[in-house]
Structure formats: structure tokens, C-alpha cells
């Protein structure tokens, strides 16, 4: 932890208000399409309703006053033995650039390893808006291993980043 993140509380227990908080953070970033924001909330509700049976896990970064500043959503990839995906990672725009994303990804990696994971896959977009996101994953030692042309839309490729343990 650095001085900016030393008071951040990480938790992996999802609570009833979290789906709406996740929706708010996801929407506030300006990165996600409306249907993607809907999915972030839906996955959180599914996790809240079904627990581990949902296949979705969350890590939250909370301020000392209890406000959630960011989250990650991850889980094992169905029909694989030790591969996981980070489905979503978002930090409130007012708190970006302060190390919270790095805390979240590090804690996510720790949990994946504890769950027997050996590889993490992260998909992101090729749009210019996502350049800081792509640089973030590179700084966190992920490697770009695949690119699918026009995946999200014409001119918006899917880029897959991978990290092996």
C-alpha cells in the first residue's frame, strides 16, 4: 500500500446495497455502455442471491467512512480447470489514479490463486478511451495475447490480456 491507499478497506463480502453502488460506479466512469452497466448490476444481484453458486466473486475497495470507491468482479471460466476471468474492474472517477485499481487487481489475483487459479484473462476494448485501461493492465504485468477485430463494434476490437501464475 502507498500513502494514498493505506486507509482503504478491502472486502470480498457482497451486501444488499452493493448492486446499486456497482451500477453507480460503473455508470460514473463513462467507459461502459448502458447495457454493460446493466450487466454489472445484474451480476452483483446474482452473486448476492446465489453466493458462490453464481460463479461471480467481488472485491470492494471501501473508504474508512464506508463509501465504496471501486470494485472488481471475477470468477472461474466455465469448462476450464484453472482459468479465471476478471469481468469488471472499476474505480470511481474521483478516486482514479490513487492506486485503488492496483489494490483491487492485486487482491483479485490473490483470491484467484487461493481458489487454485493459474491464469487470469481480462478483456477490454481497443477504443482510444480505453488506452489508460490497457496501459494499466500492462503495468500490472498482464500481456496482450489476442485481439478480435470489430468485436464490440466496427472499429472497436476486443483485446485479451493474460497473466499466468
C-alpha positions in Angstrom: 0.0 0.0 0.0 1.0 3.6 -0.5 0.1 6.7 1.4 -3.0 7.2 -0.8 -4.3 3.7 -0.2 -3.2 2.9 3.3 -6.7 3.6 4.7 -8.6 1.6 2.1 -10.5 -1.4 3.4 -10.8 -4.3 1.0 -13.7 -6.7 1.4 -15.0 -9.7 -0.5 -18.4 -10.0 1.1 -21.2 -8.6 -1.1 -24.0 -6.9 0.8 -27.5 -5.8 -0.2 -26.7 -2.2 -1.3 -23.7 -3.2 -3.4 -25.6 -3.9 -6.7 -26.8 -0.3 -6.8 -23.3 1.0 -5.8 -21.7 -1.1 -8.5 -24.2 0.3 -11.0 -23.4 3.9 -9.9 -19.6 3.4 -10.1 -19.8 1.7 -13.5 -22.0 4.4 -14.9 -19.9 7.3 -13.4 -16.7 6.1 -15.2 -18.1 7.0 -18.7 -16.4 3.9 -20.1 -19.3 1.5 -20.2 -22.3 1.3 -22.5 -25.8 1.4 -20.8 -26.3 -2.3 -21.3 -22.9 -3.1 -19.8 -23.8 -1.0 -16.7 -27.0 -3.2 -16.5 -24.9 -6.3 -16.6 -22.6 -5.1 -13.8 -25.6 -4.7 -11.5 -27.2 -8.0 -12.7 -24.0 -10.0 -11.8 -23.9 -8.4 -8.4 -27.5 -9.3 -7.8 -26.9 -12.8 -8.9 -23.9 -13.1 -6.6 -26.0 -11.7 -3.7 -28.8 -14.1 -4.4 -26.8 -17.3 -5.2 -23.5 -16.8 -3.5 -20.6 -18.9 -4.8 -23.1 -20.9 -7.0 -23.3 -17.8 -9.2 -19.7 -18.2 -10.2 -19.1 -14.5 -9.6 -16.9 -13.0 -6.9 -16.3 -9.4 -5.9 -13.7 -7.4 -4.2 -14.6 -4.0 -2.9 -12.4 -1.1 -2.0 -14.1 1.0 0.7 -13.0 4.3 2.3 -12.8 4.4 6.1 -16.2 6.2 6.1 -17.8 3.1 4.4 -18.1 4.6 0.8 -17.3 2.1 -1.9 -14.6 3.6 -4.2 -14.2 0.7 -6.6 -14.7 -3.0 -7.2 -13.6 -6.0 -9.2 -15.8 -8.8 -10.4 -14.1 -12.1 -11.3 -14.7 -15.8 -11.5 -13.7 -19.2 -12.9 -14.2 -19.6 -16.6 -16.8 -22.3 -17.2 -15.4 -25.5 -18.7 -11.8 -24.7 -17.8 -9.7 -26.2 -15.0 -7.7 -23.3 -13.6 -8.6 -20.3 -15.7 -10.3 -17.2 -14.4 -11.7 -14.0 -15.9 -11.8 -10.5 -14.5 -15.2 -9.5 -15.8 -15.2 -5.9 -14.5 -12.9 -3.6 -12.7 -13.9 0.0 -12.0 -12.9 2.8 -9.7 -15.0 5.9 -9.0 -13.6 8.7 -11.3 -12.9 11.0 -8.2 -10.6 8.3 -6.9 -8.8 7.1 -10.0 -5.0 7.4 -10.2 -4.6 6.8 -6.5 -3.6 3.2 -6.5 -7.1 1.7 -5.8 -7.2 -0.2 -9.1 -3.8 -1.7 -8.3 -5.1 -2.8 -4.9 -8.2 -4.3 -6.4 -6.3 -6.2 -9.1 -3.7 -7.5 -6.6 -6.4 -8.7 -4.2 -8.3 -10.3 -7.1 -5.1 -12.1 -8.1 -4.5 -13.3 -4.5 -8.1 -14.7 -4.3 -7.7 -16.4 -7.7 -4.5 -18.1 -6.6 -6.2 -19.1 -3.3 -9.0 -20.7 -5.4 -6.5 -22.7 -7.4 -6.3 -20.4 -10.4 -3.3 -20.4 -12.6 -4.3 -17.9 -15.4 -6.3 -14.7 -15.4 -7.9 -13.3 -18.6 -9.1 -9.8 -18.9 -11.0 -8.5 -22.0 -11.0 -4.8 -22.9 -11.8 -2.6 -25.8 -9.5 -1.0 -28.3 -11.3 2.4 -28.4 -9.0 5.3 -27.6 -11.0 5.9 -24.4 -9.5 2.6 -23.1 -5.8 3.4 -23.6 -5.3 4.2 -19.9 -7.0 0.9 -19.1 -4.7 -1.0 -21.5 -1.7 0.7 -20.0 -2.9 -0.2 -16.5 -3.0 -3.9 -17.3 0.5 -3.7 -18.9 1.8 -2.0 -15.7 0.2 -4.8 -13.7 2.2 -7.4 -15.7 -0.6 -8.6 -18.0 0.3 -9.4 -21.6 -1.8 -8.7 -24.6 -2.3 -12.1 -26.2 -5.2 -11.8 -28.6 -7.1 -9.2 -30.5 -10.5 -9.7 -32.2 -11.2 -7.2 -34.9 -14.5 -5.3 -34.7 -15.7 -7.4 -31.8 -17.6 -4.8 -29.8 -18.4 -2.7 -32.8 -16.9 -1.6 -36.1 -13.5 -0.2 -35.2 -13.7 -1.4 -31.6 -11.7 -4.6 -31.2 -11.6 -6.9 -28.2 -8.1 -7.2 -26.6 -7.4 -10.0 -24.3 -4.8 -9.6 -21.6 -3.4 -12.6 -19.7 -1.4 -13.2 -16.6 -0.1 -16.6 -15.5 1.0 -17.7 -12.0 
